[in-house]
Amino acid sequence: LDIPIASSNFLDEFNGGSLDTTKWSYIIPPNGSVIVAGGEVTLAANDTNGYPIVWSMPGITFPYDPSIGWTLEWTMRYPNITGYGVFFRVCDLQNDAAIVAIKANTADGYTVEMPDGTVRESLGSHTTSDSYELVYTPPTNTAAGQYELKRNTASKGTMASTSRQAWFIAIGNSAIQTGIGTWTTIAVSRVDVNLNSTESQTWPQWTDREQDDDGIWWGRLPWI
């Protein structure tokens, strides 16, 4: 039993020449591209049929333990907004609708949504870079937990965290579209999840536990 945990901050400044596959998975359709350069990951497509999708590894991105607070910081821009849209989403373990969705397409323009589908701000044809923060405050004995979204340090509102748990980040659009037109381009830099405390590995008492040479803990079914 190998359980991925948020044992450290999830941080990627996209300083290399390709995606770090210990942190991200991806699907790139024909005529799509995912380029890491200049401290950014840029997703684009020159075909109407499909668009790349990149998602962070669940388990290590955000803690499963809801008592651990954290702040997600990221910077992003839409270099061009044309045709069908793409997004940056903080996806929810318990709900289909993402906790946060930053979207752009020709019909609706650039929208800041929390949760996905509830527009907090409309920015039109906005193509310059913005810095975002999503702050998770855990519940206490006297107060409910909440998420707060900020753009360039200005709050865009809060949302109760009841029955909502951030699990991974998704960038791009996994839908297959035909006859819609060209796609919007998205560029993201410096994704950083700052944990208030790190998550510890826990195992059922009946497992046999050991740590391998790479420092990974394993919980094994006991001999019978």
N, C-alpha and C positions, 0 to 999 in steps of 0.2 A: 504494500500500500504506500504509494508515493504521493504526498499531498503538497501541491505547490502552495506556498504561502508568501505574504508580503513581508519578508524578513528584512527588507531595506527599501529605501525610496526607489520608485520606478522613475528613471531619468534617461532621456535620450536627446542629445543635442544634434544628432544627425551630422556628425563630424566626418564620417567615413565616406566611402564611395558606393555603399549599398546598405540595405536595411539590415539591422541587427536581428537575426532570426532567433536569438534567445529571448527577444522581447516582442517580436512582431511576426504575424503570419500574413500571407497575401495571396490574392488571385489576380492575375493580369491577363485579360482576354486579348485576342488578336487586335492589333492596332492600338492597344493601350500601353501606357508607360508609367513606371514608378521610378523616379530619378532622385537620388540622394546627392546633393552638391551644395556647397556654399552654406552649410548649416541648415538646410531645408530638405524636406521630402516633398516632391511635387508629383501629383497625380494628374494625368491627362489622357485624352483619347481623341483620335481623329476619325472615328467610325461611329455610326449611329447605333450599332448593335450592342455594345457593352462598354463597361467602365471598370477600372481597377477598384479593388477593395482591399484595405489594409486594416488589420485589427490587432490590438495588443493581447498578450497572453493572459487569459483569465487566471485568477489566483495570485499572480505576482503583481498585477497592476494596482488593485485596491484590496485592502484586507477583508477577509470574510467576517472577521470579528467586528460586529457593529459598535462595540464600545471604543474603538480606536478612531479618533478624529484625523482628518487629513485635509490638505489643500492641493488641488490640481491647478497647475499653471501651464498655459500654453500660448503660443503666438501663432497667428494664422492670417492668411489673406487669400482672396480670390483674384488672381491676376487678370482673369477675364470671366465675365458672366454671360454665357451664350447658350441658348437652347435648353436642353434638359439639365437638371440641377444635381449637385452633389452636396455632401455634408460632412461635418465633424460631429460625432455623437458619443455621449457617455451612456453606454448601454446598461440596462437594468437587469439584475438577476431575477427579479420577481414580476416584471411587467414587460409587455411588448413595447410600449412607448418608452423611448429613451428618457433619461433624467434631463439631459440637455441636448439640444440639436442646433447647430449653427449651419444654416442652409443658404444656398444661392441658386437661383434659376431665373430665366428671362421673365417668366410670367409673374413671379412673386418678388423678385429681387433678392436682396440679402436680408435674412430674418434671423433673429436671436430668439430661441424658443426654450421654455422650461415650464412643464415637460414638453416633449416633442408634440407639436400640434397647437401649443399655446404660445402665441407670439408675444414676447416681452418688448421687442424693439424691431422696427423695420428701417433698413438702411439704404434701400433702393439699389442703385448701381455702384455701391461702395466697393472699391478695389484696393484700398490701402491696408496696411498691416495693423492688426489690433492685438492687444494682450488681454487674455482672459484669465479669470480665476473662478474655480468652483470650490467653495469651502463647505466641508461637511462637519457639522457639530453634533456629536452623539447625544442621545437622550440621557437625562439624569432623573433622579427621584422627583425633581420639582419642575422639570421642563422637558418638552418634547424635542426630539432631534430635528434638524433642518439642514437644507442645502441653501446656500446663497451664491448667486451668480454675479460676477462683476466683469465689465468690459472697460479696459483702461482705467481701472480702480473705481469706477462708478457702479454702484449696485444696480442690478436689473431686477431685484426682487428675491424673495425667498420661497421655499416650498418645504412642506413637512416631509420628513424622511420615513414616516410610518409606512411599512410595506413597500419600501423602495430601497434598493441596495445597488450601488455602483459596482460594476463587475469587469467591464473592459471598455476600451475606446475603439471606435470604428471610424475610418476615414475613407471617403469615396462614395461608391454606389454599386451595389452588387446586382442591381436589376438589369435585365436584358430589354432593350428598347429598340423599336424599329420605326423608321420614318419620322423621327422627332426632330432631328437636326443635330448640330454639333453639341459637344458637352462643355460645361464649365470646367475650368482648371482650378485646383486647390493646392496651396502650398502651406505646410505646417512646419514650425520650428520649435525646438526646446520644449518637449513635453516632460513635465516634472510633477510627480505626486509626492508631496512632502508629508510624511507620516508623523503624527504626534507621538506615537510609539510604535515599535516594530511588533510584528506578529510572531508568536511562538508556535512551534510545532506541537501538536497534541495528538495522542494516540489512544485508542481504546486500551484499557488495562490488560486485556487478554492477548495483545499482540506481542511478538518478539521484536525488539527494536535494536537497530545497529546503525552505525554511521560508516559510509564507505570512504575510500581514499580521496574522493572529490568533495567530501564534506556534506554529502547528501544523506539525510536520515531516511531509513526504510523501516516500515512496520510490516512484519510478516505474520502469516497465520501460523500458530504454534503447531508443533507435531502432536499428533493424536496417538 
